[in-house]
Each structure stands twice: as structure tokens, then as C-alpha cells.
Amino acid sequence: MAARPYPYHSARRRAAARIVDALGDRLLGDKRGRPPKAPEPPSPRDVQRVLVVRPDHLGDVVFSTAAFSPLRALYPDAELTALVGPWAAPLLIHHPHVDEVVSFRSPWFDRENHSGGRDLFDVLQWMRRRRFDVGLDLRGDSRVIALLAAGRVRHKVGYGWGGAGFLLSRELEHISGTHQAERNVAVVQALGWRRPDGFRPTPRLRVSEAEHGAMDRRLASGGWNGGPFGVGANP
């Protein structure tokens, strides 16, 4: 099995992650590869609650939406919850495949430094109460993986290239150069979703009619006449 490609610039941090993973793989088992090496995912009919954790940046949350349609196809009757930072929660509140959006101000991604240990404790208690059947780590972050494990999520799938992959139920290989939307969909495939021929993972955002109207009024106030062509720039 190839070594994990740790993304850290610090040689000391890479060495620490390598040592921890070696011990974890020995004690809990290396979860890379396909079953029977890794535990089989639960049957879709037994899955009631699914959790997608993406507490980082806006663009990453946008790319995560490519996985929501496959997740809904795999678990049509399950409740799908997205755990994201409060700065990203408005991106998902109108998404048709997301049943619940929960804000989590994670200490390691909060640029305003408003989070603390209480936020982490509260989200852990919330996860344990909900008893999620399936949890997805789309980032490959050891802290997110540890959060899923401490939150007692039953079946955990994701990338262990940042460390702590031994805490997952199934660890996927991180392939350099693969688009993030493709990597997100690969996690759903590891849970048993069969990818249709010609499928292309496409991030999608949904907005309400009220938001459409507000933007129409803002564009009109700027002199746009409502023609069929417009260019938007975000400097």
C-alpha cells in the first residue's frame, strides 16, 4: 500500500502524522482499499441519517454540492444534514437534496476567532444525540475525521491523506490532480452508489424566488436593462 501523501509543508508535522497513522493502522487496522479489507457500508435501507461535514471555505462547500445528488439517489429516504461554517450555511439552505443545514464555527477555520472549546463540545454532543448512520469527510482532514469518530458516527468514509485515516470505516486514496468535485463524488461511490454512464459531477447552488427578485432590483438600480447577457466579476 502506497504511503499517504501528507499535504503539510512542515517535515515535523508530516513525521508526526506518519507515526500516529502507523500506530493507528496497527491497532485499528489500515482501512484503505476495498472490502473485505474495509468494513462494508450499511445497506441503504438501514440508513436513516447522513452527515456531510465541510466546515471550511466557501469554494470547498460549493464543490461539495456535487455529491448531494448522488447521495440522495443512494439514500432516497434518509435525512441528509450538512455541517458547515456559518459563513457557508446560506449557500445550502435552499438546496433540494439537503434536509438540514447546521452551522459549526470550528476553531481551526474561524478567521474571526470567535469560536472556542464550547463550540466543539456542543457539536460533539449534538452529533452523539443524532446518532448518524453515515458520515462523510470530504476534506481529508484529521480533525474532521476525529470529529466524526468522537461523534459516534456509525460508518465513516473519506480521505486520510491528512492523517487519522485509521479512524474511518473506509479510507479512500487521494489522487493528486483529481478535481475536487470528482473526489467528493468518489466518496459516495465508496458507499455503494453506482455511477451512471456519462455522469459528470456538477456543483449546483439554489436560490429562492425572493433572492432572485432582490438581485433583479439591485441590477436594475445599477443600470442593467434586463437583457439576456450579463457579466459578473468578483474582484
C-alpha positions, 0 to 999 in steps of 0.5 A: 500500500502506497504511503499517504501523501501528507499535504503539510509543508512542515517535515515535523508535522508530516513525521508526526502524522506518519507515526500516529497513522502507523500506530493507528493502522496497527491497532485499528487496522489500515482501512484503505482499499476495498472490502473485505479489507474495509468494513462494508457500508450499511445497506441503504435501507438501514440508513436513516441519517447522513452527515456531510461535514465541510466546515471550511471555505466557501469554494470547498462547500460549493464543490461539495454540492456535487455529491448531494445528488448522488447521495440522495439517489443512494439514500432516497429516504434518509435525512441528509444534514450538512455541517458547515461554517456559518459563513457557508450555511446560506449557500445550502439552505435552499438546496433540494437534496439537503434536509438540514443545514447546521452551522459549526464555527470550528476553531481551526477555520474561524478567521474571526476567532470567535469560536472556542472549546464550547463550540466543539463540545456542543457539536460533539454532543449534538452529533452523539444525540443524532446518532448518524448512520453515515458520515462523510469527510470530504476534506481529508482532514484529521480533525474532521475525521476525529470529529466524526469518530468522537461523534459516534458516527456509525460508518465513516468514509473519506480521505486520510491523506491528512492523517487519522485515516485509521479512524474511518470505516473506509479510507479512500486514496487521494489522487493528486490532480483529481478535481475536487468535485470528482473526489467528493463524488468518489466518496459516495461511490465508496458507499455503494452508489453506482455511477451512471454512464456519462455522469459528470459531477456538477456543483449546483447552488439554489436560490429562492424566488425572493433572492432572485427578485432582490438581485433583479432590483439591485441590477436594475438600480445599477443600470442593467436593462434586463437583457439576456447577457450579463457579466459578473466579476468578483474582484 
